[in-house]
Amino acid sequence: GRGNGSFKRGNNNAPTMAENGEVGPEKWLDLELKLVADVGIIGVPNAGKSTLLSVLSNAKPKIADYPFTTLVPNLGVYEQEGQSTVLADIPGLIEGAHMGLGLGLEFLRHTERTRMLVHLLDATSDDPMGDYDVINAELRMFKEALFLKPQVAVINKTDVLGTEEVVEEMEQEFARRGIPVLKISAVTTAGTKEMMRKILTLLAELPDQMEEPVATNLAVRVQKQKKRGNDRFDDFTVEADQDNRIFYLKGQALERFAQMTCWDYYESIGRFQKILKACGAQEALENAGVVPGDTVVIGSVNLEWSNSNEQEQMEAFVMEGGNKLKGSRHWPSPARLG
C-alpha cells in the first residue's frame, strides 16, 4: 500500500490518507534449524562429548554420569594460535536414530552443516566397536553424504582403570580396518591437544565452503501477481439479498480497492466514495434498491449505505475549512465500517 506522500497535490501538501497493504499469497512452510559448525562431536549417549567440549572451549554444557544428559546441541569455540574452530556437541545417538528414535532426527540434521565429524567412543562401554558400527550405520541410513563426511575416530575415557586391554583391542580392530584412531581422556585432557592438531590439519585440507544440501521433497511454485491495471473498476456486478437488505458489489478491482482503503481516515473514505460514483457502482446499487441503512458488501468489507446528500455536505465542509478534522477516526463518516 502507498503512504500519504503518494497522494500529495498542489492544494494538499500533507494529505491524511494512505492505503492498506494488498493481500498477498500465503503459504505454510516447515523450517528446520541446523547448527553451523566446523566439527561435530558424535557418539552414543554418555560417551563424554559434553565433557570434551567443555575442556576444549569455554562452553558450559550440562554434564552428568547418566545417558541423555544433553538434550540440545551445544556450541563451543576452540582457540589456537589466533585460529578459531567451532565445535558442536551433538546429543547422543542410538540405534534407530534415523527413524526418529531418541530424537535422532532432531540431532542428525545438525551434523549435516558440519565440515567433519569426531566420533567419540566410550572405552568403558560393553561393546565400543559395536557402538561405532551402529552410529555409522545410522549416519548412512539417514543420508549417504553424512556417512561420507571426513571422520576422526577417538577413544575416550582411557584414564579409567581396567580399560587398557579394551583400548588395545580397539586399536587392533581399527588397524585391521585401516582406520586411524586417537586416544584421549576428556576428564584429564590427556591427548586432547594432539587430537585437535590432527583435526586442524584435516580442516585445512577441506574446502572452506560446505556443500549446501538440496531439498528434494519440497517444490515451491511462485505465481506472478496480476498487475492492478488489468482489472477495471467498471467491471462489476450487483447481487441483492432483499430479505436481509444486503447488497453484494462484486468486481476484482473494486474488491481490491475496498480492501486497501484505510477506513480510519475521512479522505480515504471520500476517495472511495468518488470511485464508486465515477465507475457507476453507486448508481447501480441505487437502481438495485439500496437505501440508507442497508449493508453493502464489497469483498471482505461491510459498509453501511448512507444518504448521498449527507456525503456531499460533509465533503464540502472539509474543503471549506474543516482540514483539521481530516483523518480523524472520530469524524462521522458517511460510510461506516460494518
C-alpha positions in Angstrom: 0.0 0.0 0.0 1.1 3.6 -0.7 1.8 6.1 2.0 0.3 9.6 2.2 3.3 11.0 0.2 1.9 9.3 -2.9 -1.3 11.4 -2.7 0.3 14.9 -2.4 -1.2 17.6 -4.7 -0.6 21.2 -5.2 -3.5 22.2 -3.0 -2.8 19.5 -0.3 0.8 19.0 0.7 0.1 16.9 3.7 -2.8 14.5 2.8 -4.1 12.4 5.7 -4.7 9.4 3.5 -2.9 6.1 3.0 -3.5 2.6 1.7 -3.5 -0.7 3.5 -1.2 -3.3 2.1 -2.6 -5.5 -0.7 -3.4 -9.1 0.3 -0.6 -11.3 -0.8 -0.2 -15.1 -1.2 0.0 -17.3 1.9 2.0 -20.5 2.4 2.8 -22.9 5.2 6.5 -23.8 5.4 8.3 -26.4 7.6 11.6 -24.8 8.6 14.5 -26.8 10.1 17.1 -25.2 12.2 20.6 -26.7 11.6 23.6 -25.5 13.5 26.7 -24.5 11.5 30.0 -25.7 12.9 33.4 -26.8 11.7 33.4 -30.0 13.8 30.5 -32.1 15.0 31.2 -34.4 18.0 29.1 -37.5 17.7 28.8 -40.8 19.7 26.5 -42.9 21.9 24.9 -41.3 25.0 27.4 -40.8 27.9 30.5 -41.1 25.7 31.9 -37.9 27.1 31.0 -35.5 24.3 29.9 -32.6 26.6 33.0 -33.1 28.8 35.2 -32.9 25.7 33.5 -29.7 24.5 33.9 -28.1 28.0 37.7 -28.7 28.1 38.3 -27.5 24.6 36.2 -24.3 24.8 34.5 -22.0 27.3 31.2 -23.7 26.7 29.4 -24.9 29.9 27.1 -27.8 28.8 25.3 -29.9 31.3 27.5 -32.8 32.4 26.4 -35.9 34.4 27.1 -39.6 34.7 23.9 -40.8 33.1 22.8 -41.1 29.4 20.9 -38.4 27.5 22.3 -35.6 29.7 22.5 -33.4 26.6 19.1 -32.8 25.0 20.0 -29.9 22.7 23.2 -29.4 20.7 25.9 -27.2 22.3 28.4 -25.0 20.5 31.9 -24.1 21.7 34.9 -22.3 20.1 38.4 -23.7 20.2 41.1 -21.1 20.0 44.7 -21.9 18.9 47.3 -19.5 17.6 44.6 -17.0 16.6 42.6 -19.6 14.7 39.0 -20.3 15.8 37.3 -23.6 15.3 33.6 -24.0 16.1 32.7 -27.3 17.7 29.2 -28.8 18.1 28.3 -31.3 20.8 25.6 -33.4 19.2 23.3 -35.2 21.7 23.8 -39.0 22.0 22.6 -41.1 19.1 21.2 -44.6 19.4 20.1 -47.4 17.2 17.1 -46.4 15.1 18.0 -42.7 15.3 17.4 -42.3 11.5 13.8 -43.3 12.1 13.4 -40.7 14.9 14.1 -42.9 18.0 15.6 -40.9 20.8 15.0 -37.7 19.0 17.5 -39.0 16.4 16.2 -36.9 13.5 16.4 -33.8 15.6 20.1 -34.5 16.3 21.2 -36.0 13.0 20.2 -32.9 11.0 22.6 -30.8 12.9 25.5 -32.9 11.7 24.7 -32.0 8.1 26.1 -28.5 8.5 29.5 -29.6 9.8 32.7 -29.9 7.8 33.9 -33.0 9.6 32.9 -35.3 12.5 34.7 -36.5 15.6 33.4 -40.0 16.5 33.9 -40.3 20.3 34.0 -43.9 21.6 33.5 -44.9 25.2 36.2 -47.3 26.4 34.1 -48.3 29.3 31.2 -49.5 27.1 30.2 -53.1 26.9 30.8 -53.1 23.1 32.6 -49.9 22.0 33.2 -51.2 18.4 29.6 -52.2 18.2 28.6 -48.7 19.2 30.9 -47.4 16.5 29.3 -49.5 13.8 25.8 -48.7 15.0 26.4 -44.9 14.8 27.9 -45.1 11.3 25.0 -47.3 10.1 22.6 -44.6 11.4 24.5 -41.9 9.6 24.4 -43.9 6.3 20.7 -44.7 6.6 19.9 -41.1 7.4 21.9 -39.7 4.5 24.7 -41.2 2.5 26.5 -37.9 2.2 26.6 -37.7 6.0 28.3 -41.1 6.3 30.9 -40.0 3.7 31.9 -36.9 5.7 35.5 -36.9 6.9 35.6 -38.6 10.3 38.1 -39.0 13.1 37.7 -41.9 15.5 38.7 -41.1 19.1 38.7 -43.4 22.1 37.7 -41.6 25.3 37.9 -42.5 29.0 41.4 -44.2 28.6 42.2 -42.9 32.1 39.7 -45.4 33.7 41.4 -48.4 35.4 40.8 -51.7 33.6 40.3 -50.2 30.1 43.9 -50.9 28.9 43.0 -54.2 27.4 39.8 -52.9 25.8 41.7 -49.9 24.3 44.4 -52.2 22.9 41.8 -54.5 21.3 40.1 -51.4 19.8 43.3 -50.2 18.3 44.0 -53.6 16.7 40.5 -53.7 15.2 40.8 -50.1 13.8 44.2 -51.1 12.4 42.7 -54.1 10.8 40.1 -51.9 9.2 42.7 -49.4 8.1 41.1 -46.6 10.1 43.4 -44.2 12.1 42.3 -43.8 15.8 43.3 -41.5 18.6 43.2 -42.0 22.4 42.2 -39.3 24.9 40.8 -38.7 28.3 38.4 -35.7 28.3 38.4 -35.6 32.1 42.2 -35.3 32.4 42.6 -33.6 29.0 45.3 -36.2 28.1 45.7 -36.5 24.3 43.3 -33.6 23.6 45.9 -31.3 22.2 47.2 -34.0 19.8 43.6 -34.7 18.8 43.0 -31.0 18.0 46.2 -30.8 16.0 45.0 -33.7 13.9 41.6 -32.1 13.4 43.0 -28.7 12.4 45.3 -30.4 9.9 42.3 -32.2 8.3 40.2 -29.0 8.3 42.9 -27.1 6.5 42.8 -29.7 3.7 39.0 -29.4 3.3 37.1 -26.8 1.2 36.2 -23.7 3.1 32.6 -23.8 1.9 30.3 -26.7 2.8 28.1 -28.1 0.0 24.6 -26.8 0.7 22.0 -29.6 1.0 19.5 -29.6 -1.8 15.8 -30.0 -0.9 14.5 -33.0 -2.9 11.0 -33.2 -1.5 9.9 -29.6 -1.5 8.5 -27.9 -4.6 7.9 -24.2 -4.3 5.9 -22.6 -7.1 5.7 -18.8 -7.2 2.9 -17.3 -9.3 3.4 -13.8 -10.6 0.7 -11.5 -9.2 -1.6 -9.9 -11.7 -1.0 -6.2 -12.3 -3.6 -3.8 -10.9 -4.1 -2.2 -14.3 -5.5 -5.4 -15.7 -8.8 -5.0 -13.8 -11.3 -2.3 -14.4 -13.5 -0.5 -11.8 -16.5 -0.6 -14.1 -16.3 -4.3 -14.4 -18.6 -5.3 -11.6 -22.0 -6.9 -10.8 -24.6 -6.2 -8.1 -26.4 -9.0 -6.2 -29.2 -8.2 -3.8 -30.5 -10.1 -0.8 -33.8 -8.2 -0.4 -34.9 -10.2 2.6 -31.8 -9.3 4.7 -31.2 -5.9 3.0 -27.7 -6.9 2.0 -26.2 -5.9 -1.4 -23.1 -7.6 -2.8 -20.9 -5.5 -5.1 -18.6 -7.9 -6.9 -15.6 -7.0 -9.0 -11.9 -7.7 -8.6 -10.8 -4.0 -8.9 -13.4 -2.7 -6.5 -12.8 -5.6 -4.0 -9.1 -4.9 -4.0 -9.7 -1.2 -3.7 -12.0 -1.7 -0.7 -9.5 -4.0 1.0 -6.7 -1.4 0.6 -8.7 1.6 1.7 -7.8 2.8 5.2 -11.1 3.4 6.8 -9.6 5.4 9.7 -9.3 8.5 7.5 -12.1 10.6 6.1 -10.0 11.5 3.0 -9.6 7.8 2.2 -13.4 7.2 2.6 -14.1 10.2 0.4 -11.8 8.9 -2.3 -13.5 5.5 -2.2 -16.9 7.1 -2.5 -15.8 9.1 -5.5 -14.6 5.9 -7.2 -18.0 4.3 -6.6 -19.7 7.2 -8.2 -17.3 7.6 -11.1 -17.4 3.9 -12.1 -21.2 3.7 -11.9 -21.3 1.4 -8.9 -23.3 3.9 -6.8 -26.0 4.3 -9.5 -26.1 0.5 -10.0 -26.7 0.0 -6.2 -29.4 2.6 -6.1 -31.1 1.0 -9.1 -31.0 -2.3 -7.3 -32.9 -0.7 -4.5 -30.3 0.2 -1.8 -31.5 2.7 0.8 -29.7 4.3 3.8 -29.1 1.8 6.5 -28.7 -1.2 4.1 -25.5 -3.2 4.2 -23.2 -3.2 1.1 -20.6 -6.0 1.0 -17.5 -5.5 -1.2 -15.1 -8.4 -0.8 -14.2 -8.7 2.8 -15.5 -5.2 3.7 -19.0 -4.5 5.0 -20.3 -0.9 4.6 -23.5 0.8 5.8 -25.1 2.8 3.0 -25.8 6.4 3.7 -27.6 9.3 2.0 -25.6 10.8 -0.8 -26.7 14.4 0.1 -25.2 14.0 3.6 -21.9 12.8 1.9 -21.7 15.9 -0.3 -22.4 18.3 2.6 -19.6 16.7 4.7 -17.2 16.8 1.8 -18.0 20.5 1.2 -17.4 21.2 4.9 -14.0 19.7 4.8 -13.0 21.5 1.6 -14.2 24.9 3.0 -12.1 24.8 6.2 -12.5 21.6 8.1 -9.0 20.4 7.3 -8.1 20.0 11.0 -10.8 17.2 11.1 -9.5 15.3 8.1 -8.0 12.0 9.1 -9.7 11.8 12.4 -11.2 8.3 13.2 -13.8 10.1 15.3 -15.1 12.2 12.4 -18.7 10.9 11.5 -18.1 9.3 8.1 -20.9 8.7 5.6 -19.7 5.1 5.0 -19.3 3.3 8.3 -17.2 0.1 8.6 -19.5 -2.8 9.4 
